[in-house]
């Protein structure tokens, strides 16, 4: 009986680390893995591995989160005008947001993301949709950069991408049904681990224990978005803006006027002025962070969608709603996390 269990376990693990096409042929390249929540098999291409809950089997546990790594602590802090609560924001200080990364496809900037450890970048699923072997092979992640079109700010690190882990229940936005994307979350696995420096550091992730959408919490959005209602060109430098995170009622009331319905897995945030308008700073996939100490931060949201610059508040995927999903991908699939 014990021998039969071991054989079945080996077979199941070997299947879990391959993807399967519709015709049943295995594709060991693993360019894209659809990861469900809650844990359950996925029956369309490519078939997702069954990610076990913890403990996986008796005596086998997923690796615990790294405890020695100081996440969410930048080496440099702002010394001048440090906050902006106006649409468009202000330039961030170089290395003030060392977890902010740029995602490129065929040398074209498409999205932002956030570094969560030495091998994984958190972003939105819409940034990597559609996902094909060719599209994943074209992805590059740039870390430690500030101005995306100049080298005067010093050298940066660039990594290719081996695998995109996308939520299996991701649904793109639809103008026909007036719905934003749902389960809009993905993890990008870098081709090689990165070494942490003053300019490359990971961000801490929000837990489920405390809500941030009470109406009194201020967050920070950063990215390479447009700067105003009229200037629709994306900025070259990393910009930031302070935003108030709205209550669920505020967010739903605002979007119901446009016939959109938000879920509890989303939060919204905007600059502190009548109507809580979109800050026009963060681009898709970028982080919404909150301050947790004198020089410590955690990520509570992933930029998901907005109706227009300066329009209704920006909508973010709620990180705490997907912590189990994130940790399953990071610690079950990746044995090289520091």
C-alpha positions in Angstrom: 0.0 0.0 0.0 2.8 2.4 0.9 4.6 1.6 -2.4 1.4 2.3 -4.3 1.1 5.7 -2.6 4.7 6.6 -3.4 4.2 5.7 -7.1 1.1 7.7 -7.4 2.8 10.7 -5.7 5.7 10.6 -8.1 3.3 10.4 -11.1 1.2 13.3 -9.8 4.2 15.5 -9.2 5.6 14.8 -12.6 2.3 15.7 -14.3 2.1 18.9 -12.1 5.3 20.2 -13.6 4.2 20.0 -17.3 1.5 21.7 -19.3 -0.9 19.8 -21.6 -2.3 21.0 -24.9 -5.9 20.4 -26.0 -4.8 17.3 -28.0 -3.3 15.8 -24.8 0.3 16.2 -25.7 2.5 17.5 -22.9 4.4 20.7 -23.4 7.4 20.8 -21.0 8.3 24.4 -21.9 5.9 25.7 -19.2 5.5 29.2 -20.7 2.1 29.7 -19.1 0.5 28.0 -16.1 -3.0 28.8 -15.1 -3.3 28.6 -11.4 -6.7 28.2 -9.8 -8.2 29.6 -6.7 -9.4 27.7 -4.7 -7.2 24.7 -5.4 -8.7 22.7 -8.2 -7.7 21.2 -11.6 -8.1 23.3 -14.7 -9.5 21.5 -17.8 -8.5 23.7 -20.7 -5.3 24.5 -22.4 -2.8 24.5 -20.8 -3.9 22.3 -18.0 -2.8 23.8 -14.7 -0.9 21.7 -12.2 -3.0 20.8 -9.1 -1.4 23.0 -6.5 -1.7 21.2 -3.1 -2.8 22.9 0.0 -0.4 23.0 2.9 0.6 20.4 4.1 0.9 18.8 0.7 1.2 15.2 2.0 2.1 14.0 5.4 5.7 15.1 6.1 5.9 17.4 3.1 5.3 21.1 3.7 5.6 24.1 1.4 8.6 26.3 2.1 7.8 29.1 4.6 8.1 32.7 3.6 11.7 34.0 3.9 12.1 35.6 7.3 15.6 37.1 6.9 14.7 39.3 4.0 13.8 42.9 4.8 11.1 43.6 2.4 9.4 47.0 1.9 12.4 49.1 3.1 13.9 51.5 0.6 17.5 52.6 0.9 16.7 56.1 -0.1 13.9 58.3 1.1 12.5 61.6 -0.1 14.1 64.7 1.2 12.2 67.5 -0.6 8.5 67.8 -1.5 7.6 64.2 -0.7 3.8 64.0 -1.2 1.4 65.0 -3.9 -2.4 64.7 -3.7 -3.1 66.2 -7.1 -3.8 64.4 -10.4 -0.5 63.7 -12.1 1.6 63.4 -8.9 5.3 64.2 -8.7 8.5 62.5 -9.7 9.7 59.9 -7.2 13.2 59.9 -5.8 15.5 57.5 -7.5 15.5 54.2 -5.7 12.7 55.4 -3.4 10.5 52.6 -4.9 13.1 49.9 -5.5 10.4 47.2 -5.9 8.9 48.9 -8.9 9.8 47.2 -12.2 9.1 47.8 -15.8 7.7 45.1 -18.1 8.7 45.2 -21.8 7.5 43.2 -24.8 9.7 43.3 -27.8 11.5 46.4 -26.4 8.1 48.2 -25.9 7.1 49.3 -22.4 3.7 47.7 -21.7 3.2 47.6 -17.9 4.7 47.9 -14.5 5.0 45.3 -11.8 6.5 44.8 -8.3 9.3 42.6 -7.2 8.1 40.3 -4.4 11.3 38.2 -4.0 14.5 37.5 -5.9 12.7 35.5 -8.7 9.0 36.7 -8.9 7.3 39.9 -10.2 3.7 40.6 -9.3 1.5 42.2 -12.0 -1.9 42.1 -13.5 -3.1 39.3 -15.7 -4.2 41.8 -18.3 -0.6 42.8 -18.8 0.3 39.3 -20.1 -2.9 38.6 -22.0 -3.0 36.9 -24.4 -0.2 34.6 -23.4 1.5 32.4 -26.0 4.9 30.9 -26.1 6.0 33.7 -28.4 4.6 36.5 -26.3 6.2 35.1 -23.1 9.6 34.7 -24.9 9.3 38.4 -25.9 8.9 39.6 -22.3 11.7 41.4 -20.5 11.7 42.8 -17.0 13.8 45.8 -16.1 14.8 46.4 -12.5 16.6 49.2 -10.8 15.7 51.7 -13.4 14.2 55.2 -13.0 14.0 56.9 -16.4 12.8 54.4 -18.9 14.2 56.2 -21.9 17.7 57.3 -20.7 20.8 55.7 -19.1 21.8 58.9 -17.2 20.3 57.5 -14.0 22.8 54.6 -14.0 22.8 51.0 -15.0 19.8 48.7 -14.6 19.3 45.0 -14.5 17.2 43.2 -17.1 15.9 39.6 -17.0 14.0 37.5 -19.5 10.9 35.5 -18.4 10.6 31.8 -18.2 7.0 31.3 -17.0 3.9 33.4 -16.5 1.5 32.2 -13.8 -1.9 33.6 -14.4 -5.0 33.2 -12.4 -7.1 30.5 -14.1 -10.4 32.5 -13.5 -9.1 35.7 -15.0 -11.7 37.4 -17.2 -10.6 40.4 -19.4 -12.5 43.6 -19.3 -15.5 43.9 -21.5 -17.0 47.1 -22.8 -20.0 45.2 -24.1 -21.0 44.0 -20.6 -19.5 47.0 -18.9 -17.3 45.0 -16.6 -13.7 45.4 -15.6 -11.3 42.5 -15.5 -11.8 40.0 -12.7 -9.1 37.9 -10.9 -6.7 40.3 -12.6 -3.5 38.9 -11.1 -0.3 37.2 -12.5 3.2 36.3 -11.3 6.1 36.4 -13.7 9.0 34.1 -13.0 12.4 35.7 -14.0 14.9 33.7 -16.0 17.5 34.2 -13.2 17.3 35.4 -9.6 18.3 39.0 -9.0 20.7 40.2 -6.4 19.2 42.8 -4.1 20.9 46.2 -4.1 20.0 49.7 -2.9 18.0 50.0 -6.2 16.5 46.6 -6.3 14.5 45.4 -3.3 11.3 43.5 -2.8 8.0 44.8 -1.4 6.1 43.2 1.5 2.6 41.9 0.7 -0.6 42.6 2.5 -2.1 40.0 4.8 -5.8 39.2 5.2 -5.9 40.2 8.9 -6.5 44.0 8.4 -8.6 45.8 5.8 -7.3 49.0 4.3 -10.5 50.2 2.7 -11.9 51.9 5.8 -11.9 55.3 4.1 -9.1 56.6 6.4 -6.0 54.9 4.9 -3.7 56.8 2.5 -1.8 54.9 -0.1 0.9 55.6 -2.7 0.5 54.8 -6.4 3.6 54.8 -8.6 4.3 54.1 -12.2 4.7 55.5 -15.7 1.2 56.7 -16.4 -0.1 59.8 -18.1 0.2 63.1 -16.1 -3.0 64.9 -16.8 -6.4 64.8 -18.5 -5.0 66.4 -21.6 -1.4 65.1 -21.7 -1.9 61.4 -22.6 1.8 60.6 -23.2 3.3 58.3 -20.6 6.0 59.8 -18.4 9.6 58.8 -18.8 10.4 59.1 -15.1 8.8 57.1 -12.3 6.0 59.2 -10.8 4.1 58.8 -7.5 1.0 60.3 -6.0 -0.7 60.0 -2.6 -4.2 58.6 -2.8 -7.0 57.9 -0.4 -8.3 54.3 -0.5 -12.0 54.4 -0.8 -14.5 52.4 1.2 -16.3 49.6 -0.6 -19.5 51.7 -0.6 -17.7 54.7 -2.1 -16.2 52.6 -4.8 -19.4 50.8 -5.7 -21.5 54.0 -5.7 -19.0 55.7 -8.1 -18.8 52.8 -10.5 -22.5 52.0 -10.4 -23.1 55.4 -12.1 -21.2 53.9 -15.0 -23.1 50.6 -14.7 -20.0 48.7 -13.4 -20.1 46.4 -10.5 -17.0 45.8 -8.3 -16.3 42.8 -6.1 -14.8 42.5 -2.6 -11.6 41.3 -4.3 -11.1 44.8 -5.6 -10.3 48.2 -4.0 -10.3 51.7 -5.4 -8.2 54.7 -4.7 -8.1 58.3 -5.9 -6.7 61.7 -5.1 -8.3 63.5 -2.2 -10.7 65.9 -3.9 -14.4 65.8 -4.7 -15.3 62.5 -6.4 -12.0 60.8 -5.5 -10.8 61.0 -9.1 -8.3 58.7 -10.8 -4.7 59.9 -10.0 -3.5 59.4 -13.6 -0.1 58.1 -12.4 0.0 54.3 -12.2 0.1 52.2 -15.3 -1.4 48.7 -15.5 0.2 46.1 -13.1 1.8 48.7 -10.9 1.6 48.6 -7.1 -0.6 50.5 -4.6 1.4 50.6 -1.3 0.7 51.9 2.2 3.2 53.0 4.8 3.6 50.6 7.8 6.4 52.3 9.7 8.9 55.2 9.5 10.6 53.5 6.5 8.6 50.4 5.7 5.8 49.7 3.2 3.5 46.9 2.0 1.6 46.4 -1.2 -2.1 46.3 -0.9 -3.2 46.6 -4.5 -2.3 45.9 -8.2 -3.4 48.5 -10.7 -6.2 46.8 -12.7 -8.3 49.3 -14.6 -9.9 52.8 -14.7 -12.4 54.4 -17.0 -10.3 57.4 -17.9 -7.6 59.6 -16.5 -9.1 61.9 -13.9 -12.3 60.0 -14.1 -13.7 57.6 -11.4 -11.1 56.3 -8.9 -8.6 53.7 -10.1 -9.5 50.1 -9.4 -6.9 47.7 -7.9 -6.8 44.0 -7.4 -6.9 43.5 -3.6 -3.6 41.7 -2.7 -4.8 40.2 0.6 -7.6 38.3 -1.3 -5.0 36.5 -3.3 -2.2 35.9 -0.7 -2.8 32.1 -0.6 -2.7 32.1 -4.4 0.5 34.1 -4.5 2.2 32.0 -1.8 1.2 28.7 -3.5 2.9 29.8 -6.7 6.0 31.2 -5.1 6.8 28.5 -2.6 5.5 25.4 -4.4 7.0 26.1 -7.8 10.2 27.9 -6.8 12.9 26.3 -4.8 15.3 29.2 -5.4 13.7 31.9 -3.5 16.0 33.4 -0.9 
